Amino acid sequence: MLSDDYEQEQEELREKLLQLNEEIIQQEEQAGNIDRFISKVRKYLDLDELTPAILNDMVKAVYVHVPDKSSGHREQQIDISYDLVGILPASLLYDLQNGETA
């Protein structure tokens, strides 16, 4: 009985270890992607004009949502999925634009 409990605990710990290792790998990949994205952004810091080549290099997809007129005004959400990092929250982009850091 005690042996069964021990073996079950060991199996649970092995599964947890595998899960944590997968999470570490994903975090490392994400960190690498962020570093590569920052390098791309640095190339375009002093833009005078947004060209199709720059747009293709930086943006993976643009999602335009259905308009919402429930408030009496037409509002439409647009999400931009950036290459390597995905969709960044609008609040983060606003803070970065205004010189604030998280």
Secondary structure, 3 states (H helix, E strand, C coil): CHHHHHHHHHHHHHHHHHHHHHHHHHHHHHHHHHHHHHHHHHHCCCCCCCCHHHHHHHEEEEEECCCECCCCCCECCEEEEECCCEECCHHHHHHHHCCCCC
